[in-house]
Amino acid sequence: MTKKNKALLVLQDGTVFEGRSFGYSGESSGEVVFNTSLTGYQEILTDPSYCGQIVTMTYPMIGNYGINADDVESDKAQVAGFIIKEYSDTYSNFRAEMSLADYLIQNKIVAMEGLDTRALVRHIRVQGAMPGVISTTDLDVKRLKKRAQNLSSLHGVDLVKEVTCSKPYTWKKGTFRPSWVSKKKSDKKITPKRVIAYDFGVKKNILRNLVDLNCEVKVVPATTPAKKILEEAPDGVFLSNGPGDPSAVDYAIKNVKELVGKVPIFGICLGHQILGLARGAETFKLKFGHRGGNQPVKNLETGKVEITAQNHGFAITEDSLDLAGQLTHLHLNDQTVAGFADPKKKLFGVQYHPEASPGPHDSHYLFKKFRNMMDNKE
C-alpha cells in the first residue's frame, strides 16, 4: 500500500481502520453505520435518508455492475462517505454507464476499501453507531482522533432541511421497466387521486409507486404549512422518508397535527415517526439502527412475516404508542415498532420501505392500502 492511496477511518472512540482510497480524494465526517443489503449500492448512495452518514456495506465485493442513470433515488449521491471491503475495478451490466469509482469522484464522495469491514461492523454492533472521520488527505492519526472526538451525534439534528426540495413540483413517472418488458395496462376506470407528498428526503421509487396506482403526485417542501395543503383539497397526504432525528423536525410535527382527521395520511420511515410524534408518541435512537434489505417484520393483522428493506436510526417507543394508534407491524429482530394505524382518523405508517429499491417486494400492498383509504374502501 502506498501513501498516495492510503485512507484512514477514525471513530469517535479512537478506533482506527486503515484502507485504500477509491473515490474522491479528501476528508469527510458523519455517523458511521452499516447496511446489510447484497446489492443496490447505487440506490443506497442516492437515498436522502443517508444524509450525514458514512455507510459501510457488509457484502464483501461492491461495484461489479457499475452505475446507470435509472437506479437512483435522488438527483445526487447523499452519503457523507462510503466504506467497502473490496472494490471491483471491472463492472459488467447492460445498463452500466460508468464505474462506481468514477461516480463517487463525480459526486465528491470520499470512499475507502481494503479494511476489515467485518471487524468494523462488529465494533458498531457492540459500541453503537458513532461519528467518525474518513480521510485520504490528512493521515495524521492524532489530528483525526481530535476531530472525531469533537463531532456531535444526530440527536436533535434536523437534517431534513438539507435534503428537502426548495419548491413544489409534480411527479409523473411510474416504476422503471426495461424497453422489452410490456408496460402495465392502466385501468382508465380508476379515478385519479390527488396526493400531496411532504418531501423530508423522499425516494423516487416511492413516488413511482404512487403514480402506478393512478395518483397525481405533487411534492412539496418539508416546511409547507398545513393550511396550504388543505386549501388544495388533496385526496391524501404522504409523509416521506428522510434523515436525522424526527423530534428535531418540529415544524413538520406541527403541520401533521393540523392535518390528522382531515385527510388520509400515509407515512414511511421518518414520515412514520413524525406521524407518531404528531399523535403524542415518543421516539428514541436505536443502538445501531436497521439498515438493509433483509429485515423481518410481522404483520400483526394477518400474521404474515414480511422481509423488508429498512434504513433508520430512530424508532417509536412502543409504550407511548397508545395515543398514536394501534400497533400493526413488529420488527422481529428486536421487537421494535414497525407500523401503526388509526382507521378512524384514516392514517397509518410503517417504519420500513415498501417501495424497496433495493430490497424485496413483500410490502408493496401498503401503497394499495393507501389508495383504498383514499377511495373510502378501508
ABEGO torsion letter per residue (X at the ends): XBAAABBBBBBAAGBBBBBBBABBBEBBBEBBBBBABABGAAAAAABAAABGBBBBBABABBGAAEBBAABBABABBABABBBBABBBABBBBAABABBAAAAAAAAGBBBBBGBBAAAAAAAAAAAEBBBBBBBAABABAAAAAAAAAABBBABGBBAAAAABBABBBBBABBBBBBAABBBBBBBAABBBBBBBBBBAGBBAAAAAAAAAAGBBBBBBBAABBAAAAAAAGBABBBBBBEBEBAAABAAAAAAAAAABGABBBBBBEAAAAAAAAAAGBBBBBBAAEBBEAABBBBBAAAGBBBBBBBBBABBBBAAAAAAAEBBABBBAAAGBBABBBBAAAGBBBBABBAAEOBEBAAAAAAAAAAAAAAAGAX
